[in-house]
Amino acid sequence: MNLEEKLQELKKAASKTVREDALERQLEFLRWIEKRPRRVSAQQAPRGVEHYVDGEVCTNDRGDYFQASQLLPFGRPYGKYCVGDVAHADLAPLELFLKGGNVPPTSSVVYLDTETTGLAGGTGTCAFLIGIGAAEGPGFRVRQFFLRDFTEEKAALEALARALAPYELLVTYNGKTFDVPLLETRYTLARMKSPFSRMVHLDLLHPARRLWKLRLESCQLKNLERELLGIARNGDVPGSEIPQIYFDYLRTRSAKALQPVFFHNALDIVTLAGLTVEVGRAIANAGDDAGCDSLDLFSLSRVLDRAGASELARATCLQAIARGLPESVEPQALWQLAAQHKKERQYDAAVEAWMKISSLGLRYTVEAFEELAIHYEHRARDANKALEYAMAAYEHLQDNSGSQARLERLAHRRERLLRKSQTESVPCGYPPQYSH
């Protein structure tokens, strides 16, 4: 090998060494980049729910979940009531809605509301936020169990079951149809025992409808809190938007939009407690509230009548009629009053109510004529008057396109009374002269 060839070999070896050294330096730099602490921008690391809601991550034997908790002092105003009214209210009148069950002391009453991934229910719907409230110590405690992810559901359900253990009466709003069946399904799917099977359940939706549906356009919880408790929510998130807010949180992990959801849920729970007080007071003050609307009085009389409190129901119904009812409602109130009098064998008072209904010529007119016909045939033994009212019932029904079966029944009564009056040789005059 000559000198030229040796020089070429030396150059190649040197070039290879340089390349290897450069590669090694690059690898060392990459190793250093990999090991150093990473700095991530705020946009890349969204803040968790604990940054926006006062609460903490909790752990039980089924895993982690997030729990928020706040204590509202009893002296805090809430519409027409104070928070303390919930703890000191007389809830005994609520027994009317418990089918013979007894109302426990307020310390054993818990209020529940959920926020879910859908409003239709079913096995695919999950309660991602479960709120409960109860009187505790010097205030009203609201606890909220939140799923930061679906994997935390079992832990949250376990925490809820433990939190409900001290209470006997569960109060919800539409909970018999939605919240409780949904949660029971989730407990079943998780192979866990439901805490609701041992509890007495009062769904306030049904008492609220019976008491206030005649007067109020809507019995939604937000409308009741505005009309009955004097509370108007400002900036509240619509319930229909809440499922999408949660799905957005799962996708982005940004919890900022969840703050109003927690607030919405807490307000629903406190409102539920206030509405419970309102229902109890409405029943307890039956007949004593001079400022009560006549429609509310009539609604209350129906509740009392259904519960078997006949005397109080009758007195309340009379008050409602005396204060003045809309034309569309008055016949209904008179019909109820007549039925109450008839049940108590106060037939003269019942006849007076039926006569008033017939003079209005509105709803229950045919029924009133028919009752008068029955009364005069079987009690007053006046076939002539009985025939007059039977004929009036038939003609009124005929004029208002009544059912054929009902017309035939009235025609049969009319013909029988006609034969009876002829047998007794009692002159029959028609049309009847009604006292207005």
C-alpha positions in Angstrom: 0.0 0.0 0.0 1.5 3.3 -1.0 1.3 6.5 0.9 -1.7 7.9 -0.9 -3.7 4.8 0.0 -2.7 5.0 3.6 -3.8 8.6 3.8 -7.2 7.7 2.4 -7.7 5.0 5.0 -6.8 7.3 7.8 -9.3 9.9 6.6 -12.1 7.3 6.5 -11.4 6.1 10.0 -11.3 9.7 11.3 -14.6 10.5 9.6 -16.3 7.5 11.1 -15.0 8.4 14.6 -16.4 12.0 14.2 -19.8 10.7 13.1 -20.0 8.3 16.1 -19.0 11.1 18.5 -21.7 13.4 17.1 -24.3 10.7 17.3 -23.3 9.9 20.9 -23.6 13.6 21.8 -27.1 13.7 20.2 -28.2 10.6 22.1 -27.0 12.1 25.4 -29.0 15.3 24.7 -32.2 13.3 24.0 -31.7 11.3 27.2 -31.4 14.6 29.1 -34.6 16.0 27.5 -36.5 12.8 28.5 -35.4 12.9 32.1 -36.0 16.6 32.9 -39.3 17.7 34.5 -41.9 18.6 32.0 -43.4 22.1 31.9 -47.0 22.0 30.5 -49.0 25.1 29.7 -52.3 25.8 31.5 -54.2 25.0 28.3 -52.7 21.5 28.3 -53.6 20.8 31.9 -57.2 21.8 32.7 -58.0 22.5 36.3 -59.9 19.8 38.1 -63.3 20.0 39.8 -61.6 20.6 43.2 -60.4 24.0 41.9 -64.0 25.2 41.3 -66.0 23.4 43.9 -65.3 23.3 47.7 -64.7 19.6 48.2 -62.1 16.8 48.2 -61.3 13.5 46.7 -62.4 10.7 49.0 -61.6 7.0 49.1 -63.5 4.0 50.4 -63.2 0.3 49.8 -64.6 0.7 46.3 -62.3 3.4 45.1 -62.1 7.2 44.7 -64.8 9.8 44.2 -65.2 13.5 44.7 -67.4 14.9 47.5 -68.5 18.5 48.1 -70.0 19.6 51.3 -71.4 22.8 52.7 -73.3 23.7 55.9 -76.0 26.4 55.6 -76.6 28.1 59.0 -80.1 28.0 60.3 -80.3 31.8 60.3 -79.7 32.1 56.6 -82.8 33.5 54.7 -84.2 31.4 51.9 -87.2 33.1 50.3 -90.1 33.5 52.7 -88.4 31.0 55.1 -85.1 30.7 57.0 -83.0 27.6 56.6 -83.8 26.8 60.2 -87.5 26.4 59.5 -86.6 23.1 57.9 -85.3 21.7 61.1 -88.1 23.0 63.3 -91.1 22.5 61.0 -94.0 20.4 62.0 -94.1 17.7 59.3 -96.9 15.6 60.9 -99.5 16.8 58.3 -97.4 15.1 55.6 -98.8 11.8 56.9 -101.8 12.5 54.5 -99.5 11.6 51.6 -97.7 8.6 53.2 -100.6 6.0 53.0 -100.7 5.4 56.8 -97.0 5.9 57.4 -95.7 8.1 60.2 -93.5 11.1 59.6 -90.3 10.8 61.6 -88.6 13.8 63.4 -86.9 16.3 61.1 -83.5 14.9 62.1 -84.4 11.6 60.3 -85.6 13.3 57.1 -83.2 13.5 54.1 -83.7 15.3 50.7 -82.3 13.9 47.5 -81.8 15.2 43.9 -79.6 13.9 41.1 -78.0 15.2 37.9 -77.8 12.6 35.2 -76.3 11.9 31.8 -79.8 11.8 30.3 -83.4 12.8 31.1 -85.0 9.6 29.8 -83.7 7.2 32.4 -83.0 3.5 31.5 -79.9 1.4 32.1 -77.7 3.6 29.9 -78.3 6.7 32.1 -76.0 7.4 35.0 -76.3 9.8 37.9 -73.0 11.6 37.8 -73.9 14.0 40.7 -76.0 12.9 43.6 -76.9 15.5 46.2 -78.5 15.0 49.6 -79.4 17.5 52.3 -80.5 17.2 55.9 -80.6 19.2 59.2 -77.3 18.7 61.0 -76.1 20.5 64.1 -76.4 24.2 63.7 -77.5 24.1 60.0 -78.6 22.3 56.9 -75.9 20.1 55.4 -75.7 19.6 51.7 -73.5 16.7 50.5 -72.8 16.1 46.8 -71.2 12.9 45.4 -69.5 13.4 42.0 -68.1 11.0 39.4 -64.9 12.5 37.9 -65.2 9.5 35.6 -67.6 6.6 35.3 -65.0 4.3 37.0 -65.8 6.2 40.3 -69.5 5.2 40.3 -69.3 2.2 42.7 -67.3 4.3 45.2 -69.9 7.1 45.0 -72.8 4.7 45.4 -71.1 3.2 48.4 -70.6 6.7 49.9 -74.3 7.5 49.3 -75.5 4.4 50.9 -73.5 5.1 54.0 -74.6 8.7 54.1 -78.3 7.7 53.9 -78.0 5.1 56.7 -79.1 7.4 59.6 -82.3 8.6 57.9 -85.8 7.1 57.7 -87.8 9.4 55.4 -86.5 10.2 51.9 -88.0 13.3 50.2 -87.7 13.9 46.4 -89.4 15.7 43.6 -90.5 13.3 40.9 -88.1 10.8 42.6 -90.5 7.9 42.5 -90.6 8.1 38.7 -87.0 9.1 38.0 -84.3 9.5 40.6 -84.9 6.5 42.8 -85.6 3.9 40.0 -82.5 5.2 38.2 -80.3 4.8 41.3 -81.7 1.4 42.2 -80.8 0.3 38.6 -77.2 1.6 39.1 -77.0 -0.3 42.5 -78.3 -3.5 40.8 -75.8 -3.2 37.9 -73.0 -2.6 40.4 -74.2 -5.7 42.4 -74.7 -3.6 45.5 -77.6 -3.4 47.9 -79.9 -0.4 47.4 -80.3 1.8 50.5 -83.8 2.8 49.4 -85.7 -0.4 50.1 -85.8 0.3 53.9 -86.8 4.0 53.6 -90.2 5.6 53.5 -90.4 7.7 50.3 -92.3 11.0 49.9 -92.4 12.3 46.4 -93.5 15.9 46.7 -94.5 16.2 43.1 -97.8 14.6 43.8 -98.8 16.7 46.8 -97.7 19.8 45.0 -99.9 19.0 42.0 -102.9 18.3 44.2 -102.4 21.5 46.2 -101.4 24.1 43.5 -102.0 22.8 40.0 -105.4 24.6 39.7 -103.8 28.0 40.4 -100.3 27.7 39.0 -99.5 27.1 35.3 -96.6 24.8 36.0 -95.7 22.6 39.0 -92.0 22.4 38.0 -89.8 22.8 41.0 -88.3 26.2 39.8 -91.8 27.6 39.3 -93.0 26.5 42.7 -89.9 28.0 44.4 -90.7 31.3 42.7 -94.4 31.3 43.3 -94.6 29.8 46.8 -91.2 30.5 48.4 -90.5 33.8 46.7 -87.1 32.8 45.2 -86.0 33.8 41.7 -82.8 32.1 40.4 -80.4 34.4 38.5 -78.0 32.8 36.0 -79.1 29.2 36.8 -78.0 26.6 34.3 -81.0 25.0 32.5 -81.5 21.4 33.6 -81.7 20.3 29.9 -78.1 21.5 29.3 -76.5 19.7 32.3 -75.9 16.3 30.6 -74.0 17.9 27.8 -71.9 19.9 30.3 -70.8 16.7 31.9 -70.0 15.0 28.6 -67.9 18.1 27.7 -66.1 17.8 31.0 -65.3 14.1 30.3 -63.9 15.0 26.9 -61.9 18.1 27.8 -61.3 17.5 31.6 -62.0 21.2 32.1 -64.2 21.4 35.2 -65.0 25.1 35.1 -68.5 24.6 33.6 -69.4 22.2 36.4 -69.5 24.9 39.0 -73.0 26.1 38.1 -74.1 22.4 37.9 -73.2 21.9 41.6 -74.9 25.1 42.5 -78.0 24.1 40.6 -78.2 20.8 42.4 -77.6 22.4 45.8 -80.4 24.9 45.2 -82.8 22.1 44.2 -82.1 20.3 47.5 -82.7 23.4 49.6 -85.8 24.3 47.7 -87.1 20.8 48.2 -86.7 21.2 51.9 -88.5 24.6 51.8 -91.3 23.1 49.7 -91.8 20.4 52.3 -92.3 23.0 55.0 -94.8 24.8 52.7 -96.8 21.7 52.1 -97.0 20.9 55.8 -98.1 24.4 56.7 -100.7 24.5 53.9 -102.4 21.5 55.5 -101.9 22.5 59.1 -103.4 25.9 58.5 -106.5 24.6 56.6 -109.3 27.1 57.1 -107.2 29.5 59.2 -105.2 31.3 56.5 -107.2 34.4 55.6 -104.9 35.2 52.7 -105.2 31.8 51.0 -106.3 31.9 47.4 -109.8 30.3 46.8 -108.3 27.9 44.2 -105.7 26.7 46.8 -108.5 26.3 49.4 -110.5 24.2 47.0 -107.5 22.1 46.1 -106.8 21.6 49.8 -110.3 20.5 50.4 -109.9 17.8 47.8 -106.7 16.6 49.5 -108.5 16.5 52.9 -111.5 14.8 51.4 -109.3 12.1 49.8 -107.5 11.6 53.2 -110.9 11.1 55.0 -110.9 14.3 56.9 -114.5 14.9 55.8 -115.5 17.7 58.2 -112.4 19.8 57.6 -112.7 19.2 53.8 -116.3 20.4 53.8 -115.5 23.5 55.8 -112.5 24.3 53.5 -114.6 23.8 50.4 -117.3 26.1 51.7 -114.6 28.7 52.3 -113.4 28.4 48.8 -116.9 28.8 47.3 -117.6 31.8 49.6 -114.4 33.6 48.5 -115.3 33.1 44.8 -114.1 30.5 42.3 -113.7 30.8 38.5 -116.8 29.8 36.5 -114.9 26.7 35.2 -114.2 25.5 38.8 -117.2 26.4 40.8 -119.4 23.5 39.6 -116.7 21.1 40.5 -116.5 22.5 44.0 -120.3 22.4 44.4 -120.3 18.8 43.2 -117.7 17.8 45.7 -119.6 19.7 48.4 -122.8 17.9 47.5 -121.1 14.5 47.6 -119.8 15.3 51.1 -123.2 16.3 52.3 -124.7 13.2 50.7 -122.1 11.0 52.4 -123.0 12.5 55.8 -126.8 12.1 55.0 -127.2 15.9 55.0 -129.7 15.7 52.1 -131.1 19.2 52.3 -127.7 20.7 52.0 -126.9 18.3 49.1 -130.1 19.3 47.3 -129.2 22.9 47.7 -125.8 22.3 46.1 -127.3 20.2 43.2 -129.8 23.0 42.6 -127.0 25.5 42.4 -125.1 23.4 39.9 -128.2 23.0 37.7 -128.7 26.7 37.7 -125.2 27.3 36.4 -125.8 25.1 33.4 -122.1 24.2 33.1 -120.2 21.1 34.1 -122.0 18.5 36.2 -125.4 19.8 35.2 -126.7 16.4 34.0 -125.2 14.7 37.0 -126.9 17.2 39.3 -130.3 16.8 37.6 -129.9 13.0 37.9 -129.1 13.2 41.6 -132.1 15.4 42.2 -134.3 12.9 40.3 -133.0 10.1 42.5 -133.4 12.1 45.7 -137.1 13.1 44.9 -138.0 9.6 43.8 -136.4 7.6 46.7 -136.1 10.0 49.6 -138.6 12.8 49.2 -141.1 10.4 47.6 -142.2 13.0 45.1 -142.5 11.3 41.7 -143.6 14.5 40.0 -140.5 16.4 40.9 -138.3 13.3 40.2 -139.8 13.1 36.7 -139.2 16.8 36.1 -135.5 16.5 36.9 -135.1 13.2 35.0 -136.6 14.9 31.9 -134.3 17.9 32.4 -131.3 15.7 32.6 -132.3 13.9 29.4 -132.8 17.0 27.4 -129.6 18.7 28.7 -127.6 15.6 27.7 -129.4 15.4 24.4 -128.6 19.0 23.6 -124.9 18.5 24.4 -124.5 15.3 22.4 -124.2 12.9 25.3 -123.4 9.2 24.8 -126.1 6.9 23.6 -125.8 4.6 26.5 -126.3 7.4 29.0 -129.3 8.8 27.0 -130.9 5.3 27.1 -130.4 5.1 30.8 -132.0 8.4 31.4 -134.8 7.6 29.0 -135.5 4.4 31.0 -135.6 6.4 34.2 -137.9 9.0 32.6 -140.3 6.4 31.3 -140.4 4.6 34.7 -141.1 7.8 36.5 -143.8 8.8 34.0 -145.6 5.5 34.7 -145.1 5.9 38.4 -146.5 9.5 38.4 -149.5 8.4 36.3 -150.2 5.5 38.7 -150.1 8.0 41.6 -152.3 10.4 39.6 -149.9 13.2 40.3 -150.1 16.1 37.7 -146.8 16.6 36.0 -145.6 20.1 35.0 -142.7 20.7 32.7 -140.4 22.4 32.4 -139.5 22.5 36.2 -139.1 25.8 38.0 -135.6 26.0 39.4 -134.7 28.2 42.3 -131.6 30.2 41.5 
